[in-house]
Amino acid sequence: MDIFPIGYVKKENGTLVELLPEFIEGLDGLKEGNFVKLLLWFHLSDTPEKRRILKVHPRGDPKNPLRGVFSTRSPVRPNPIAVYTVRILEITDGKLKVEDIDALDGTPVLDIKPFVERLDCPQTSLSLFR
């Protein structure tokens, strides 16, 4: 399996997604105000030891009871992939200014997908988890 970054998170006056030049054409069709899903690689959590951790204290707080990583947003997981849904605030020269996220400067961006309400928030599915 080959996964490579299409860009990187930059923390400059907010959060920017700066695409590598060869991927800028892929932004065609996105507009300011659109919501997108960002898929990131939490590269600082990518060690063999951290990939084996399956239970964590939510938000890294030992006062919180241990939970399985799949029920948390912890960066420590078997594949340290992060998913964010954000609004595009500005598009300039291959850079997306987006709503602030907690990813660190230099975090690799794996993909950008449009947020589609009927697919990303199916109302019928939500009732199954209540």
A tleap script that builds the chain and sets N, CA, C and O, in Angstrom:
source leaprc.protein.ff14SB
mol = sequence {
  NMET ASP ILE PHE PRO ILE GLY TYR VAL LYS
  LYS GLU ASN GLY THR LEU VAL GLU LEU LEU
  PRO GLU PHE ILE GLU GLY LEU ASP GLY LEU
  LYS GLU GLY ASN PHE VAL LYS LEU LEU LEU
  TRP PHE HIE LEU SER ASP THR PRO GLU LYS
  ARG ARG ILE LEU LYS VAL HIE PRO ARG GLY
  ASP PRO LYS ASN PRO LEU ARG GLY VAL PHE
  SER THR ARG SER PRO VAL ARG PRO ASN PRO
  ILE ALA VAL TYR THR VAL ARG ILE LEU GLU
  ILE THR ASP GLY LYS LEU LYS VAL GLU ASP
  ILE ASP ALA LEU ASP GLY THR PRO VAL LEU
  ASP ILE LYS PRO PHE VAL GLU ARG LEU ASP
  CYS PRO GLN THR SER LEU SER LEU PHE CARG
}
set mol.1.N position { 0.855 -1.159 0.000 }
set mol.1.CA position { 0.000 0.000 0.000 }
set mol.1.C position { 0.907 1.229 0.000 }
set mol.1.O position { 1.783 1.363 0.854 }
set mol.2.N position { 0.693 2.113 -0.952 }
set mol.2.CA position { 1.476 3.343 -1.019 }
set mol.2.C position { 0.595 4.533 -0.691 }
set mol.2.O position { -0.421 4.762 -1.347 }
set mol.3.N position { 0.979 5.278 0.307 }
set mol.3.CA position { 0.290 6.516 0.674 }
set mol.3.C position { 1.347 7.600 0.738 }
set mol.3.O position { 2.410 7.412 1.331 }
set mol.4.N position { 1.053 8.725 0.130 }
set mol.4.CA position { 2.006 9.823 0.138 }
set mol.4.C position { 1.243 11.127 0.321 }
set mol.4.O position { 0.065 11.204 -0.029 }
set mol.5.N position { 1.885 12.144 0.857 }
set mol.5.CA position { 1.191 13.409 1.100 }
set mol.5.C position { 0.907 14.177 -0.190 }
set mol.5.O position { 1.676 14.129 -1.150 }
set mol.6.N position { -0.214 14.879 -0.180 }
set mol.6.CA position { -0.536 15.799 -1.274 }
set mol.6.C position { -0.206 17.235 -0.854 }
set mol.6.O position { -0.225 18.151 -1.676 }
set mol.7.N position { 0.094 17.416 0.423 }
set mol.7.CA position { 0.427 18.728 0.950 }
set mol.7.C position { 0.681 18.629 2.440 }
set mol.7.O position { 0.834 17.540 2.994 }
set mol.8.N position { 0.722 19.799 3.083 }
set mol.8.CA position { 1.035 19.848 4.509 }
set mol.8.C position { 0.226 20.935 5.195 }
set mol.8.O position { -0.122 21.946 4.585 }
set mol.9.N position { -0.070 20.716 6.466 }
set mol.9.CA position { -0.708 21.736 7.290 }
set mol.9.C position { 0.341 22.790 7.628 }
set mol.9.O position { 1.471 22.468 7.995 }
set mol.10.N position { -0.052 24.047 7.497 }
set mol.10.CA position { 0.810 25.165 7.895 }
set mol.10.C position { 0.026 26.002 8.893 }
set mol.10.O position { -1.124 26.367 8.647 }
set mol.11.N position { 0.646 26.297 9.999 }
set mol.11.CA position { 0.015 27.139 11.022 }
set mol.11.C position { 0.585 28.551 10.885 }
set mol.11.O position { 1.590 28.887 11.511 }
set mol.12.N position { -0.063 29.366 10.064 }
set mol.12.CA position { 0.332 30.756 9.833 }
set mol.12.C position { -0.942 31.593 9.861 }
set mol.12.O position { -1.744 31.533 8.929 }
set mol.13.N position { -1.132 32.369 10.921 }
set mol.13.CA position { -2.370 33.158 11.038 }
set mol.13.C position { -3.591 32.274 10.838 }
set mol.13.O position { -4.469 32.592 10.036 }
set mol.14.N position { -3.645 31.176 11.560 }
set mol.14.CA position { -4.725 30.221 11.424 }
set mol.14.C position { -4.188 28.923 10.837 }
set mol.14.O position { -3.005 28.610 10.972 }
set mol.15.N position { -5.061 28.179 10.190 }
set mol.15.CA position { -4.682 26.890 9.617 }
set mol.15.C position { -4.750 26.954 8.098 }
set mol.15.O position { -5.780 27.311 7.525 }
set mol.16.N position { -3.641 26.602 7.454 }
set mol.16.CA position { -3.579 26.512 6.001 }
set mol.16.C position { -3.304 25.070 5.610 }
set mol.16.O position { -2.600 24.345 6.312 }
set mol.17.N position { -3.866 24.667 4.484 }
set mol.17.CA position { -3.497 23.410 3.841 }
set mol.17.C position { -2.772 23.834 2.578 }
set mol.17.O position { -3.378 24.377 1.654 }
set mol.18.N position { -1.464 23.581 2.543 }
set mol.18.CA position { -0.647 23.976 1.402 }
set mol.18.C position { -0.369 22.739 0.557 }
set mol.18.O position { 0.332 21.822 0.985 }
set mol.19.N position { -0.936 22.730 -0.662 }
set mol.19.CA position { -0.765 21.578 -1.531 }
set mol.19.C position { 0.588 21.628 -2.236 }
set mol.19.O position { 1.127 22.701 -2.509 }
set mol.20.N position { 1.114 20.459 -2.518 }
set mol.20.CA position { 2.299 20.361 -3.362 }
set mol.20.C position { 1.896 20.777 -4.784 }
set mol.20.O position { 0.761 20.527 -5.191 }
set mol.21.N position { 2.781 21.391 -5.531 }
set mol.21.CA position { 2.423 21.943 -6.846 }
set mol.21.C position { 1.716 20.960 -7.776 }
set mol.21.O position { 0.808 21.352 -8.509 }
set mol.22.N position { 2.117 19.701 -7.757 }
set mol.22.CA position { 1.529 18.730 -8.688 }
set mol.22.C position { 0.080 18.368 -8.363 }
set mol.22.O position { -0.570 17.679 -9.150 }
set mol.23.N position { -0.441 18.821 -7.212 }
set mol.23.CA position { -1.824 18.498 -6.839 }
set mol.23.C position { -2.755 19.707 -6.858 }
set mol.23.O position { -3.951 19.555 -6.610 }
set mol.24.N position { -2.249 20.885 -7.141 }
set mol.24.CA position { -3.065 22.111 -7.083 }
set mol.24.C position { -4.256 22.050 -8.033 }
set mol.24.O position { -5.333 22.547 -7.703 }
set mol.25.N position { -4.080 21.453 -9.198 }
set mol.25.CA position { -5.165 21.338 -10.170 }
set mol.25.C position { -6.378 20.607 -9.579 }
set mol.25.O position { -7.510 20.828 -10.010 }
set mol.26.N position { -6.137 19.742 -8.601 }
set mol.26.CA position { -7.217 18.992 -7.965 }
set mol.26.C position { -8.161 19.851 -7.137 }
set mol.26.O position { -9.221 19.377 -6.727 }
set mol.27.N position { -7.800 21.107 -6.881 }
set mol.27.CA position { -8.681 22.009 -6.125 }
set mol.27.C position { -9.804 22.573 -6.988 }
set mol.27.O position { -10.745 23.165 -6.461 }
set mol.28.N position { -9.720 22.399 -8.304 }
set mol.28.CA position { -10.734 22.946 -9.205 }
set mol.28.C position { -12.125 22.461 -8.805 }
set mol.28.O position { -12.349 21.259 -8.661 }
set mol.29.N position { -13.035 23.373 -8.631 }
set mol.29.CA position { -14.406 23.045 -8.230 }
set mol.29.C position { -14.692 23.361 -6.776 }
set mol.29.O position { -15.854 23.491 -6.391 }
set mol.30.N position { -13.648 23.489 -5.953 }
set mol.30.CA position { -13.856 23.890 -4.558 }
set mol.30.C position { -13.987 25.401 -4.489 }
set mol.30.O position { -13.356 26.129 -5.255 }
set mol.31.N position { -14.819 25.865 -3.556 }
set mol.31.CA position { -15.057 27.294 -3.395 }
set mol.31.C position { -14.980 27.677 -1.925 }
set mol.31.O position { -15.201 26.851 -1.039 }
set mol.32.N position { -14.667 28.929 -1.684 }
set mol.32.CA position { -14.718 29.456 -0.323 }
set mol.32.C position { -16.118 29.250 0.220 }
set mol.32.O position { -17.101 29.479 -0.484 }
set mol.33.N position { -16.212 28.817 1.471 }
set mol.33.CA position { -17.495 28.523 2.093 }
set mol.33.C position { -17.861 27.049 2.043 }
set mol.33.O position { -18.677 26.590 2.842 }
set mol.34.N position { -17.261 26.288 1.100 }
set mol.34.CA position { -17.510 24.843 1.044 }
set mol.34.C position { -16.957 24.161 2.288 }
set mol.34.O position { -15.965 24.608 2.864 }
set mol.35.N position { -17.608 23.074 2.695 }
set mol.35.CA position { -17.062 22.201 3.731 }
set mol.35.C position { -16.336 21.050 3.044 }
set mol.35.O position { -16.804 20.505 2.043 }
set mol.36.N position { -15.187 20.694 3.601 }
set mol.36.CA position { -14.426 19.555 3.085 }
set mol.36.C position { -13.981 18.680 4.242 }
set mol.36.O position { -13.950 19.112 5.394 }
set mol.37.N position { -13.641 17.451 3.915 }
set mol.37.CA position { -13.039 16.535 4.874 }
set mol.37.C position { -11.552 16.474 4.548 }
set mol.37.O position { -11.155 16.246 3.406 }
set mol.38.N position { -10.747 16.683 5.575 }
set mol.38.CA position { -9.301 16.565 5.440 }
set mol.38.C position { -8.870 15.249 6.063 }
set mol.38.O position { -9.272 14.928 7.181 }
set mol.39.N position { -8.062 14.493 5.352 }
set mol.39.CA position { -7.458 13.280 5.898 }
set mol.39.C position { -5.979 13.565 6.078 }
set mol.39.O position { -5.272 13.894 5.125 }
set mol.40.N position { -5.524 13.434 7.316 }
set mol.40.CA position { -4.147 13.755 7.666 }
set mol.40.C position { -3.455 12.533 8.248 }
set mol.40.O position { -4.107 11.591 8.696 }
set mol.41.N position { -2.131 12.559 8.235 }
set mol.41.CA position { -1.324 11.502 8.844 }
set mol.41.C position { -0.635 12.105 10.060 }
set mol.41.O position { 0.209 12.991 9.925 }
set mol.42.N position { -0.995 11.623 11.252 }
set mol.42.CA position { -0.368 12.113 12.480 }
set mol.42.C position { 1.026 11.497 12.577 }
set mol.42.O position { 1.249 10.541 13.319 }
set mol.43.N position { 1.946 12.059 11.820 }
set mol.43.CA position { 3.293 11.510 11.651 }
set mol.43.C position { 4.081 11.425 12.959 }
set mol.43.O position { 4.939 10.553 13.097 }
set mol.44.N position { 3.812 12.300 13.912 }
set mol.44.CA position { 4.550 12.253 15.176 }
set mol.44.C position { 4.075 11.110 16.075 }
set mol.44.O position { 4.735 10.771 17.058 }
set mol.45.N position { 2.930 10.520 15.734 }
set mol.45.CA position { 2.428 9.360 16.483 }
set mol.45.C position { 2.703 8.062 15.742 }
set mol.45.O position { 2.190 7.010 16.124 }
set mol.46.N position { 3.500 8.124 14.698 }
set mol.46.CA position { 3.740 6.950 13.872 }
set mol.46.C position { 5.039 6.262 14.277 }
set mol.46.O position { 6.083 6.434 13.647 }
set mol.47.N position { 4.942 5.479 15.350 }
set mol.47.CA position { 6.058 4.636 15.776 }
set mol.47.C position { 5.513 3.222 15.983 }
set mol.47.O position { 4.320 3.059 16.239 }
set mol.48.N position { 6.359 2.206 15.878 }
set mol.48.CA position { 5.869 0.842 16.102 }
set mol.48.C position { 5.212 0.683 17.477 }
set mol.48.O position { 4.209 -0.018 17.612 }
set mol.49.N position { 5.784 1.337 18.498 }
set mol.49.CA position { 5.221 1.219 19.856 }
set mol.49.C position { 3.829 1.862 19.925 }
set mol.49.O position { 2.896 1.262 20.460 }
set mol.50.N position { 3.690 3.063 19.394 }
set mol.50.CA position { 2.395 3.755 19.459 }
set mol.50.C position { 1.336 3.054 18.620 }
set mol.50.O position { 0.154 3.091 18.961 }
set mol.51.N position { 1.741 2.423 17.540 }
set mol.51.CA position { 0.771 1.708 16.699 }
set mol.51.C position { 0.184 0.489 17.416 }
set mol.51.O position { -0.877 0.001 17.028 }
set mol.52.N position { 0.856 -0.002 18.447 }
set mol.52.CA position { 0.357 -1.173 19.193 }
set mol.52.C position { -0.563 -0.785 20.355 }
set mol.52.O position { -1.197 -1.654 20.955 }
set mol.53.N position { -0.640 0.492 20.674 }
set mol.53.CA position { -1.492 0.935 21.788 }
set mol.53.C position { -2.949 0.913 21.332 }
set mol.53.O position { -3.319 1.570 20.359 }
set mol.54.N position { -3.759 0.155 22.042 }
set mol.54.CA position { -5.173 0.021 21.658 }
set mol.54.C position { -6.130 0.627 22.677 }
set mol.54.O position { -7.331 0.713 22.420 }
set mol.55.N position { -5.613 1.050 23.835 }
set mol.55.CA position { -6.439 1.726 24.832 }
set mol.55.C position { -5.727 2.987 25.282 }
set mol.55.O position { -4.519 2.988 25.519 }
set mol.56.N position { -6.501 4.067 25.395 }
set mol.56.CA position { -5.936 5.372 25.774 }
set mol.56.C position { -6.880 6.069 26.749 }
set mol.56.O position { -8.055 5.719 26.859 }
set mol.57.N position { -6.348 7.050 27.444 }
set mol.57.CA position { -7.168 7.944 28.246 }
set mol.57.C position { -7.616 9.078 27.320 }
set mol.57.O position { -6.770 9.811 26.808 }
set mol.58.N position { -8.939 9.243 27.090 }
set mol.58.CA position { -9.392 10.312 26.198 }
set mol.58.C position { -8.779 11.665 26.557 }
set mol.58.O position { -8.665 12.029 27.728 }
set mol.59.N position { -8.394 12.387 25.525 }
set mol.59.CA position { -7.747 13.701 25.627 }
set mol.59.C position { -6.438 13.636 26.412 }
set mol.59.O position { -5.961 14.658 26.906 }
set mol.60.N position { -5.853 12.436 26.532 }
set mol.60.CA position { -4.581 12.269 27.225 }
set mol.60.C position { -4.646 12.535 28.715 }
set mol.60.O position { -3.615 12.709 29.365 }
set mol.61.N position { -5.862 12.567 29.261 }
set mol.61.CA position { -6.057 12.877 30.679 }
set mol.61.C position { -6.243 11.584 31.467 }
set mol.61.O position { -7.245 10.892 31.283 }
set mol.62.N position { -5.284 11.243 32.350 }
set mol.62.CA position { -5.390 9.990 33.107 }
set mol.62.C position { -6.607 9.926 34.015 }
set mol.62.O position { -6.953 8.847 34.496 }
set mol.63.N position { -7.269 11.056 34.265 }
set mol.63.CA position { -8.515 11.037 35.050 }
set mol.63.C position { -9.648 10.395 34.252 }
set mol.63.O position { -10.614 9.903 34.837 }
set mol.64.N position { -9.539 10.396 32.926 }
set mol.64.CA position { -10.553 9.746 32.091 }
set mol.64.C position { -10.260 8.249 32.030 }
set mol.64.O position { -9.104 7.852 31.881 }
set mol.65.N position { -11.291 7.417 32.144 }
set mol.65.CA position { -11.060 5.971 32.097 }
set mol.65.C position { -10.521 5.531 30.730 }
set mol.65.O position { -10.832 6.132 29.702 }
set mol.66.N position { -9.716 4.479 30.746 }
set mol.66.CA position { -9.194 3.925 29.499 }
set mol.66.C position { -10.325 3.516 28.572 }
set mol.66.O position { -11.338 2.962 29.000 }
set mol.67.N position { -10.125 3.805 27.281 }
set mol.67.CA position { -11.096 3.406 26.254 }
set mol.67.C position { -10.336 2.909 25.038 }
set mol.67.O position { -9.176 3.263 24.828 }
set mol.68.N position { -10.989 2.100 24.253 }
set mol.68.CA position { -10.389 1.637 22.999 }
set mol.68.C position { -10.157 2.803 22.054 }
set mol.68.O position { -10.992 3.704 21.967 }
set mol.69.N position { -9.029 2.799 21.343 }
set mol.69.CA position { -8.696 3.929 20.461 }
set mol.69.C position { -9.764 4.188 19.411 }
set mol.69.O position { -9.926 5.324 18.965 }
set mol.70.N position { -10.495 3.155 19.009 }
set mol.70.CA position { -11.501 3.349 17.969 }
set mol.70.C position { -12.728 4.108 18.475 }
set mol.70.O position { -13.581 4.513 17.685 }
set mol.71.N position { -12.813 4.299 19.784 }
set mol.71.CA position { -13.911 5.099 20.342 }
set mol.71.C position { -13.419 6.485 20.760 }
set mol.71.O position { -14.110 7.203 21.482 }
set mol.72.N position { -12.225 6.854 20.304 }
set mol.72.CA position { -11.658 8.165 20.646 }
set mol.72.C position { -11.102 8.828 19.391 }
set mol.72.O position { -11.048 8.227 18.318 }
set mol.73.N position { -10.693 10.074 19.553 }
set mol.73.CA position { -10.024 10.796 18.464 }
set mol.73.C position { -8.515 10.892 18.728 }
set mol.73.O position { -7.845 11.780 18.202 }
set mol.74.N position { -8.004 10.006 19.516 }
set mol.74.CA position { -6.589 10.000 19.856 }
set mol.74.C position { -5.720 9.882 18.598 }
set mol.74.O position { -6.072 9.155 17.669 }
set mol.75.N position { -4.590 10.592 18.568 }
set mol.75.CA position { -3.664 10.419 17.446 }
set mol.75.C position { -2.896 9.100 17.529 }
set mol.75.O position { -2.287 8.675 16.547 }
set mol.76.N position { -2.922 8.459 18.681 }
set mol.76.CA position { -2.249 7.179 18.874 }
set mol.76.C position { -3.224 6.078 18.466 }
set mol.76.O position { -4.252 5.875 19.111 }
set mol.77.N position { -2.888 5.371 17.384 }
set mol.77.CA position { -3.757 4.321 16.844 }
set mol.77.C position { -2.961 3.475 15.866 }
set mol.77.O position { -1.856 3.857 15.481 }
set mol.78.N position { -3.506 2.320 15.450 }
set mol.78.CA position { -2.751 1.450 14.541 }
set mol.78.C position { -2.321 2.143 13.242 }
set mol.78.O position { -1.216 1.905 12.755 }
set mol.79.N position { -3.163 2.975 12.691 }
set mol.79.CA position { -2.837 3.808 11.534 }
set mol.79.C position { -3.196 5.234 11.932 }
set mol.79.O position { -4.379 5.565 12.010 }
set mol.80.N position { -2.209 6.083 12.186 }
set mol.80.CA position { -2.501 7.402 12.749 }
set mol.80.C position { -3.102 8.391 11.733 }
set mol.80.O position { -2.502 9.411 11.394 }
set mol.81.N position { -4.304 8.045 11.268 }
set mol.81.CA position { -5.027 8.879 10.307 }
set mol.81.C position { -5.995 9.769 11.071 }
set mol.81.O position { -6.693 9.318 11.979 }
set mol.82.N position { -6.024 11.034 10.692 }
set mol.82.CA position { -6.954 11.995 11.291 }
set mol.82.C position { -7.956 12.439 10.233 }
set mol.82.O position { -7.619 12.550 9.055 }
set mol.83.N position { -9.181 12.689 10.659 }
set mol.83.CA position { -10.224 13.181 9.762 }
set mol.83.C position { -10.839 14.424 10.391 }
set mol.83.O position { -11.252 14.408 11.551 }
set mol.84.N position { -10.895 15.481 9.624 }
set mol.84.CA position { -11.502 16.737 10.071 }
set mol.84.C position { -12.514 17.194 9.033 }
set mol.84.O position { -12.294 17.030 7.833 }
set mol.85.N position { -13.614 17.763 9.488 }
set mol.85.CA position { -14.561 18.422 8.606 }
set mol.85.C position { -14.446 19.912 8.875 }
set mol.85.O position { -14.685 20.363 9.995 }
set mol.86.N position { -14.081 20.675 7.860 }
set mol.86.CA position { -13.818 22.098 8.029 }
set mol.86.C position { -14.405 22.899 6.871 }
set mol.86.O position { -14.649 22.377 5.783 }
set mol.87.N position { -14.619 24.175 7.143 }
set mol.87.CA position { -15.072 25.098 6.103 }
set mol.87.C position { -13.843 25.759 5.475 }
set mol.87.O position { -12.897 26.133 6.168 }
set mol.88.N position { -13.880 25.893 4.155 }
set mol.88.CA position { -12.830 26.620 3.455 }
set mol.88.C position { -13.115 28.110 3.617 }
set mol.88.O position { -14.187 28.587 3.247 }
set mol.89.N position { -12.162 28.830 4.164 }
set mol.89.CA position { -12.313 30.265 4.377 }
set mol.89.C position { -11.747 31.070 3.200 }
set mol.89.O position { -12.230 32.156 2.881 }
set mol.90.N position { -10.717 30.512 2.569 }
set mol.90.CA position { -10.061 31.229 1.471 }
set mol.90.C position { -9.260 30.231 0.646 }
set mol.90.O position { -8.705 29.269 1.179 }
set mol.91.N position { -9.206 30.472 -0.665 }
set mol.91.CA position { -8.379 29.663 -1.559 }
set mol.91.C position { -7.459 30.611 -2.315 }
set mol.91.O position { -7.921 31.497 -3.033 }
set mol.92.N position { -6.150 30.419 -2.149 }
set mol.92.CA position { -5.175 31.281 -2.807 }
set mol.92.C position { -3.934 30.489 -3.169 }
set mol.92.O position { -3.302 29.887 -2.300 }
set mol.93.N position { -3.580 30.487 -4.448 }
set mol.93.CA position { -2.305 29.919 -4.906 }
set mol.93.C position { -2.011 28.540 -4.328 }
set mol.93.O position { -0.927 28.318 -3.788 }
set mol.94.N position { -2.948 27.621 -4.432 }
set mol.94.CA position { -2.713 26.262 -3.956 }
set mol.94.C position { -2.759 26.094 -2.459 }
set mol.94.O position { -2.333 25.070 -1.925 }
set mol.95.N position { -3.283 27.116 -1.771 }
set mol.95.CA position { -3.421 27.038 -0.316 }
set mol.95.C position { -4.879 27.222 0.058 }
set mol.95.O position { -5.567 28.104 -0.457 }
set mol.96.N position { -5.334 26.373 0.961 }
set mol.96.CA position { -6.674 26.513 1.523 }
set mol.96.C position { -6.533 27.034 2.939 }
set mol.96.O position { -5.880 26.406 3.773 }
set mol.97.N position { -7.137 28.173 3.215 }
set mol.97.CA position { -7.249 28.608 4.614 }
set mol.97.C position { -8.542 27.991 5.111 }
set mol.97.O position { -9.603 28.182 4.517 }
set mol.98.N position { -8.444 27.238 6.218 }
set mol.98.CA position { -9.611 26.528 6.741 }
set mol.98.C position { -9.814 26.882 8.208 }
set mol.98.O position { -8.953 27.481 8.851 }
set mol.99.N position { -10.970 26.498 8.711 }
set mol.99.CA position { -11.227 26.672 10.140 }
set mol.99.C position { -10.131 25.965 10.919 }
set mol.99.O position { -9.565 24.972 10.463 }
set mol.100.N position { -9.843 26.489 12.096 }
set mol.100.CA position { -8.730 25.972 12.887 }
set mol.100.C position { -8.955 24.521 13.298 }
set mol.100.O position { -10.059 24.127 13.674 }
set mol.101.N position { -7.877 23.733 13.216 }
set mol.101.CA position { -7.889 22.346 13.670 }
set mol.101.C position { -6.688 22.157 14.594 }
set mol.101.O position { -5.788 22.995 14.629 }
set mol.102.N position { -6.678 21.050 15.342 }
set mol.102.CA position { -5.614 20.831 16.324 }
set mol.102.C position { -4.410 20.085 15.761 }
set mol.102.O position { -3.567 19.619 16.526 }
set mol.103.N position { -4.315 19.964 14.449 }
set mol.103.CA position { -3.141 19.338 13.842 }
set mol.103.C position { -1.952 20.285 13.948 }
set mol.103.O position { -2.116 21.505 13.946 }
set mol.104.N position { -0.767 19.719 14.040 }
set mol.104.CA position { 0.451 20.506 14.183 }
set mol.104.C position { 0.985 20.972 12.839 }
set mol.104.O position { 0.712 20.362 11.804 }
set mol.105.N position { 1.742 22.050 12.864 }
set mol.105.CA position { 2.413 22.550 11.677 }
set mol.105.C position { 3.274 21.433 11.084 }
set mol.105.O position { 4.017 20.766 11.804 }
set mol.106.N position { 3.170 21.238 9.785 }
set mol.106.CA position { 3.954 20.201 9.121 }
set mol.106.C position { 3.262 18.855 9.014 }
set mol.106.O position { 3.825 17.922 8.442 }
set mol.107.N position { 2.041 18.729 9.556 }
set mol.107.CA position { 1.312 17.460 9.462 }
set mol.107.C position { 0.989 17.157 7.999 }
set mol.107.O position { 0.426 18.009 7.312 }
set mol.108.N position { 1.334 15.963 7.504 }
set mol.108.CA position { 1.040 15.616 6.120 }
set mol.108.C position { -0.468 15.497 5.856 }
set mol.108.O position { -1.211 14.926 6.654 }
set mol.109.N position { -0.895 16.048 4.720 }
set mol.109.CA position { -2.278 15.936 4.259 }
set mol.109.C position { -2.313 14.807 3.232 }
set mol.109.O position { -1.563 14.821 2.256 }
set mol.110.N position { -3.193 13.830 3.461 }
set mol.110.CA position { -3.300 12.679 2.567 }
set mol.110.C position { -4.338 12.874 1.482 }
set mol.110.O position { -4.169 12.403 0.357 }
set mol.111.N position { -5.434 13.581 1.826 }
set mol.111.CA position { -6.506 13.751 0.848 }
set mol.111.C position { -7.447 14.853 1.316 }
set mol.111.O position { -7.482 15.218 2.491 }
set mol.112.N position { -8.201 15.365 0.362 }
set mol.112.CA position { -9.263 16.340 0.608 }
set mol.112.C position { -10.486 15.814 -0.128 }
set mol.112.O position { -10.416 15.496 -1.315 }
set mol.113.N position { -11.593 15.725 0.573 }
set mol.113.CA position { -12.833 15.246 -0.038 }
set mol.113.C position { -13.946 16.238 0.274 }
set mol.113.O position { -13.950 16.849 1.342 }
set mol.114.N position { -14.886 16.401 -0.645 }
set mol.114.CA position { -16.005 17.302 -0.342 }
set mol.114.C position { -16.898 16.690 0.736 }
set mol.114.O position { -17.095 15.476 0.774 }
set mol.115.N position { -17.432 17.534 1.602 }
set mol.115.CA position { -18.418 17.097 2.575 }
set mol.115.C position { -19.752 17.028 1.841 }
set mol.115.O position { -20.189 18.005 1.234 }
set mol.116.N position { -20.391 15.865 1.903 }
set mol.116.CA position { -21.694 15.662 1.258 }
set mol.116.C position { -22.655 15.226 2.353 }
set mol.116.O position { -22.552 14.117 2.877 }
set mol.117.N position { -23.589 16.106 2.694 }
set mol.117.CA position { -24.442 15.860 3.861 }
set mol.117.C position { -25.156 14.516 3.812 }
set mol.117.O position { -25.175 13.802 4.814 }
set mol.118.N position { -25.742 14.154 2.680 }
set mol.118.CA position { -26.511 12.899 2.619 }
set mol.118.C position { -25.623 11.670 2.815 }
set mol.118.O position { -26.110 10.620 3.234 }
set mol.119.N position { -24.325 11.787 2.518 }
set mol.119.CA position { -23.402 10.671 2.706 }
set mol.119.C position { -22.681 10.734 4.045 }
set mol.119.O position { -22.430 9.705 4.673 }
set mol.120.N position { -22.350 11.950 4.481 }
set mol.120.CA position { -21.545 12.113 5.687 }
set mol.120.C position { -22.385 12.265 6.956 }
set mol.120.O position { -21.852 12.155 8.060 }
set mol.121.N position { -23.672 12.514 6.819 }
set mol.121.CA position { -24.570 12.645 7.986 }
set mol.121.C position { -25.894 11.953 7.720 }
set mol.121.O position { -26.943 12.588 7.829 }
set mol.122.N position { -25.879 10.681 7.377 }
set mol.122.CA position { -27.163 10.024 7.105 }
set mol.122.C position { -28.021 9.943 8.362 }
set mol.122.O position { -27.634 9.299 9.337 }
set mol.123.N position { -29.163 10.581 8.346 }
set mol.123.CA position { -30.056 10.644 9.508 }
set mol.123.C position { -30.538 9.264 9.933 }
set mol.123.O position { -30.671 9.007 11.129 }
set mol.124.N position { -30.800 8.386 9.001 }
set mol.124.CA position { -31.297 7.061 9.371 }
set mol.124.C position { -30.245 6.280 10.146 }
set mol.124.O position { -30.589 5.512 11.044 }
set mol.125.N position { -28.983 6.461 9.820 }
set mol.125.CA position { -27.921 5.747 10.523 }
set mol.125.C position { -27.721 6.267 11.938 }
set mol.125.O position { -27.417 5.499 12.851 }
set mol.126.N position { -27.892 7.568 12.119 }
set mol.126.CA position { -27.657 8.148 13.431 }
set mol.126.C position { -28.564 7.548 14.497 }
set mol.126.O position { -28.152 7.375 15.644 }
set mol.127.N position { -29.790 7.232 14.122 }
set mol.127.CA position { -30.729 6.693 15.113 }
set mol.127.C position { -30.299 5.305 15.607 }
set mol.127.O position { -30.714 4.885 16.687 }
set mol.128.N position { -29.483 4.597 14.843 }
set mol.128.CA position { -29.031 3.267 15.263 }
set mol.128.C position { -28.093 3.324 16.464 }
set mol.128.O position { -27.957 2.339 17.189 }
set mol.129.N position { -27.439 4.476 16.681 }
set mol.129.CA position { -26.434 4.576 17.741 }
set mol.129.C position { -26.970 5.280 18.989 }
set mol.129.O position { -26.196 5.581 19.898 }
set mol.130.N position { -28.219 5.537 19.051 }
set mol.130.CA position { -28.770 6.231 20.236 }
set mol.130.C position { -29.265 5.262 21.257 }
set mol.130.O position { -29.756 5.670 22.309 }
savepdb mol mol.pdb
quit
